[in-house]
Amino acid sequence: METDRRHPAHADPKGRVAVIGVFDGVHRGHRSLLSVARGHADAQALPLVAITFDPHPMAVVGPRAAPTSLATLAHRIELLQQAGADEVDVLHFDEDMAALPPEDFVRRVLVERLHVRELVVGQGFRFGRRASGTFETLVAEGERHGFSVVPAPLVGAGGDRWSSTATRAMIVEGDVAAAAEALGRPYRLEGVVVHGDHRGRELGYPTANLEWAGMPTLPADGVYAGRLDVAGHEHPAAISVGTNPQFGGRERRVESYVLDRDDLDLYGQEIRVSFVDRIRGQQTFDGVDGLVARMAMDVAEVRDVLGAE
């Protein structure tokens, strides 16, 4: 079992309050869990540590069923800290960790490594070899080692229940507006701008072709209203996701046109692309003139959507 030393959580004799989970996307349910834990940590004047795993455990125990991600690891850490965690402890999930009996996991990670005094855990959390560890296991081990366990539902302020699986499905279907509601923010992809076919510039709409990081959840093919962030500067953008069938393309791409800008040189730069709403699905046209006319309409609709947001 290895721990990501970029975000260490060293032993503290006073102990910690902890939350644990994959926290993919850090959606509103996760933030509700963090809020409960933050309250418990403040009441005891203890630091709050969020324990998470990388890669996703399913990538190790069942690779064919492993889900695509809702955030890169760096983004997940950032979101967990924004949600109230003082520390983020990233546990490298591998075959050794997958084989750990629940009792050994508790002893090594929660007790010996982090000195957990109280653990706040979402309903349904399973851990240890063959996911045999349950909430009841944690309670029993807590009594044995001297820490308490607090259950917390993954619900929003209005009582809505949130899940990474449901959020992922919204994105795959192209309903990025609903996904933003679940996440509490627009869904985003990030990576480096690479050269594409340069057709956008020839058509009057130069685009930034994103080489995304990791294995993200890609929105359904189509055109979206969104934003492109580069070096902390955010720009309104029309975003195309798809294979570009108009020109016989086969590779799925994410290309962003920054509204009213043809002077940006983004090649090689890291960008973040956020999705606000879907404008339309992927289409083909009788000719290039029809495509360009539709692109002009797309840009006008994107402008309206972002202006009304």
Summary of the structure (lengths in Angstrom):
residues: 309
radius of gyration: 22.1
end to end distance: 45.9
largest distance: 72.7
contacts: 992
relative contact order: 0.13
helix: 35%
strand: 28%
